[in-house]
């Protein structure tokens, strides 16, 4: 066989070299892809978790393999001369240009896909590390930046397609997009404000995922902090979305950061109740409540005396460590204690009607 024989503008020797390179690439693709995937894993997580490494590295091996084979194939095939027999025009575009554009498009798609899979790969590893800590801010921050960088990668991919496939001038395009972007920014001002507010929330941390908050007369648990809004599961188990700008601009009561819970009661007694009876009633409540192990501090005083009723005001502070069920039971016990004392000493509560 004459290796210098020409077939479609290229020698047989050139075809054999290209074939050999592709066969070597196919033989080594798994090894090379696993090496790069392990390298990325080691860069993200310094600790050597052999089992976790096997599980996660497998996620990235396949896209790296495809990209590697395609990259080597393009480099190798570009060493061949385009056959003169195929040099035809399709709608004023040569077949060679059309094939090159399709190859560039496929390359960009595979490249962006590898970047996206790498981003997901890193986010999964970081997410598992974040779950080891009690603070849920890290979990939400990882999801937030994963979605943010996904959008950036899609934009980069779009610009690469316009530049390398359609031969558009990116400089002029970016200038045009900046003008259009300014107009879009004015029309989407609220959305942009919400995105900026989301960054403020993540870095200032007035609240985090899992916190119990009160905002706009709604109380609930923060379940997700997104780019545009914050999702809250209310005490009535409804699911509401509050724009991030509103979460930043309004007063948010972070109940989870309170040091104590407060019990506040007003006992409205009949106008005919004597001063001695009211004083004794207040003293009894003060001693009884102070003896409770869950009560941190107590304030009891006669706050009002009027034509319709007299009022004994009660305030108790209970440590936040006390579970909500015990807190409600303590409130119930205080009410029952007041009713029993009033019944035993013929003290009549005021009739609002």
Secondary structure, DSSP 8 states (H G I E B T S, - for coil): --TT-EETTEEHHHHHHHHHHHHHHHHHHHHHHHHHHHHHHHHH--S--HHHHHHHHHHHHHHHHHHHHHHHHHHHHTTS---GGG--EETTEEHHHHHHHHHHHHHHHHHHHHHHHHHHHHHHHHHHHHTTSS-SHHHHHHHHHHHHHHHHHHHHHHHHIIIIIS---HHHHHHHHHHHHHHHHHHTHHHHHHHHHHHHHHHH-SS-TT-EEEETTEEEEEEEE-SSEEEEEETTS-EEEEEHHHHHHS--EEGGG-SEEEEEEEEEEETT--HHHHHHHHHHHHHHHHT-TTEEEEEEEEEEE-SSEEEEEEEEEEETTS-HHHHHHHHHHHHHHHHHHHHHTT--B----
